[in-house]
Amino acid sequence: MSAGLAGRTAIVTGASRGIGLACARSLAARGASVVLTSRHQEAADEAAAQVDGDAVGFAAHVVDDEATRQCVEFTLERFGSVDILVNNAGTNPAFGPIVEQDHGRFNKTLEVNLWGPALWTGVVWDGWMREHGGAIVNTASLGGLRPGLNLGTYHASKAALIHLTRQLAIELAPGVRVNAVAPGVVRTRLAEALWKEQEEAVAGVTPLKRIGEPEDVGALVAFLASDESTWITGETVVIDGGQGLAGPIV
């Protein structure tokens, strides 16, 4: 089998930068047509312009039901299929101990990080994958597998996403495979607080001696979306340079 994705179409949510953009690039490099979503059309268009391949941007807030449906309909009209869904959009407005969070910040974290993937999966399932099959990859986090100071709300949302991944893998089998990736500290804007002022220190306690790059995660997502992983479902693949072995980084 080949990792080639020619003739397939992917939607990547939260793809204006970072891991989402890297996923879109990696999928396109393997031949897929890609729809990149962002909350604003300008950001989505700018991201699509950075992808070498057949790519287009679409404005859709990840928890907006109508925008989600419009994006899937647009993708089907434009490309004829939705073979791959990457649920990448995420947020973390709730820094600090869980007991200090208000309902608004807690709810926003769970809404974007958990309901968003559930919403998009349901719409894509109804619109295409129920009849035609496909592959779904969720962006979780190393923090979803272990606790960490000041990130408890975010980590709880990602732990729930990991369980959601397993649940959906059962519910959507055998036609649709559902997996997740769990990155450690990666050079993204969302994770800046974990590395920007201490990159050398974080790299120093990482067995592979560097923090992650979005492209590292993008390549793994493309593998999980490809025919090279057709007997993998319900799994969460850690990609952290060994950080989970070395101590409390995230």
JOBELUR-V644532 format. One record per residue. N is the residue number from 1. RES is the residue in one letter. SS is DSSP state (hx for helix, st for strand, lp for the rest). NEAR is the number of other ideal C-beta (glycine too) atoms within 8 Angstrom. Layout:
n = (N;N)
res = (RES;RES)
ss = (SS;SS)
near = (NEAR;NEAR)
This chain:
n = (1;2;3;4;5;6;7;8;9;10;11;12;13;14;15;16;17;18;19;20;21;22;23;24;25;26;27;28;29;30;31;32;33;34;35;36;37;38;39;40;41;42;43;44;45;46;47;48;49;50;51;52;53;54;55;56;57;58;59;60;61;62;63;64;65;66;67;68;69;70;71;72;73;74;75;76;77;78;79;80;81;82;83;84;85;86;87;88;89;90;91;92;93;94;95;96;97;98;99;100;101;102;103;104;105;106;107;108;109;110;111;112;113;114;115;116;117;118;119;120;121;122;123;124;125;126;127;128;129;130;131;132;133;134;135;136;137;138;139;140;141;142;143;144;145;146;147;148;149;150;151;152;153;154;155;156;157;158;159;160;161;162;163;164;165;166;167;168;169;170;171;172;173;174;175;176;177;178;179;180;181;182;183;184;185;186;187;188;189;190;191;192;193;194;195;196;197;198;199;200;201;202;203;204;205;206;207;208;209;210;211;212;213;214;215;216;217;218;219;220;221;222;223;224;225;226;227;228;229;230;231;232;233;234;235;236;237;238;239;240;241;242;243;244;245;246;247;248;249;250)
res = (M;S;A;G;L;A;G;R;T;A;I;V;T;G;A;S;R;G;I;G;L;A;C;A;R;S;L;A;A;R;G;A;S;V;V;L;T;S;R;H;Q;E;A;A;D;E;A;A;A;Q;V;D;G;D;A;V;G;F;A;A;H;V;V;D;D;E;A;T;R;Q;C;V;E;F;T;L;E;R;F;G;S;V;D;I;L;V;N;N;A;G;T;N;P;A;F;G;P;I;V;E;Q;D;H;G;R;F;N;K;T;L;E;V;N;L;W;G;P;A;L;W;T;G;V;V;W;D;G;W;M;R;E;H;G;G;A;I;V;N;T;A;S;L;G;G;L;R;P;G;L;N;L;G;T;Y;H;A;S;K;A;A;L;I;H;L;T;R;Q;L;A;I;E;L;A;P;G;V;R;V;N;A;V;A;P;G;V;V;R;T;R;L;A;E;A;L;W;K;E;Q;E;E;A;V;A;G;V;T;P;L;K;R;I;G;E;P;E;D;V;G;A;L;V;A;F;L;A;S;D;E;S;T;W;I;T;G;E;T;V;V;I;D;G;G;Q;G;L;A;G;P;I;V)
ss = (lp;lp;lp;lp;lp;lp;lp;lp;st;st;st;st;lp;lp;lp;lp;lp;hx;hx;hx;hx;hx;hx;hx;hx;hx;hx;hx;hx;lp;lp;lp;st;st;st;st;st;st;lp;lp;hx;hx;hx;hx;hx;hx;hx;hx;hx;lp;lp;lp;lp;lp;st;st;st;st;st;lp;lp;lp;lp;lp;hx;hx;hx;hx;hx;hx;hx;hx;hx;hx;hx;hx;hx;hx;hx;lp;lp;lp;lp;st;st;st;st;lp;lp;lp;lp;lp;lp;lp;lp;lp;lp;hx;hx;hx;lp;lp;hx;hx;hx;hx;hx;hx;hx;hx;hx;hx;hx;hx;hx;hx;hx;hx;hx;hx;hx;hx;hx;hx;hx;hx;hx;hx;hx;hx;hx;hx;lp;st;st;st;st;st;st;lp;lp;hx;hx;hx;lp;lp;lp;lp;lp;lp;lp;hx;hx;hx;hx;hx;hx;hx;hx;hx;hx;hx;hx;hx;hx;hx;hx;hx;hx;hx;hx;lp;lp;lp;lp;st;st;st;st;st;st;st;st;lp;lp;st;lp;lp;lp;lp;lp;hx;hx;hx;hx;lp;lp;lp;hx;hx;hx;hx;hx;hx;lp;lp;lp;lp;lp;lp;lp;st;lp;hx;hx;hx;hx;hx;hx;hx;hx;hx;hx;hx;hx;lp;hx;hx;hx;lp;lp;lp;lp;lp;lp;st;st;st;st;lp;lp;lp;hx;hx;hx;hx;lp;lp;lp;lp)
near = (6;6;10;7;14;7;4;11;14;17;16;15;14;11;16;11;7;10;13;18;15;13;17;18;13;13;18;15;9;12;10;16;11;18;17;18;16;14;6;7;9;6;11;16;9;10;17;13;6;7;13;5;10;8;12;9;15;12;11;13;7;13;9;8;7;6;10;13;10;9;13;14;9;10;13;12;5;8;10;5;9;16;12;16;14;18;13;12;11;9;9;10;7;12;7;6;7;9;4;5;11;5;6;6;11;12;8;11;15;13;10;13;14;12;9;14;12;9;12;14;14;8;11;15;11;6;11;13;15;7;4;9;6;14;14;17;16;14;15;12;11;14;12;14;10;9;5;11;5;7;11;11;14;13;14;10;13;14;10;12;15;14;8;12;16;9;8;11;13;8;6;12;9;2;9;11;13;15;18;14;15;16;14;16;14;14;8;10;6;8;10;8;6;10;12;7;4;8;9;6;7;13;10;7;9;17;8;6;7;7;13;14;9;13;9;11;17;15;9;11;15;15;10;14;14;14;7;8;12;7;4;8;9;8;8;12;10;9;12;13;12;9;14;10;5;9;4;6;13;12)
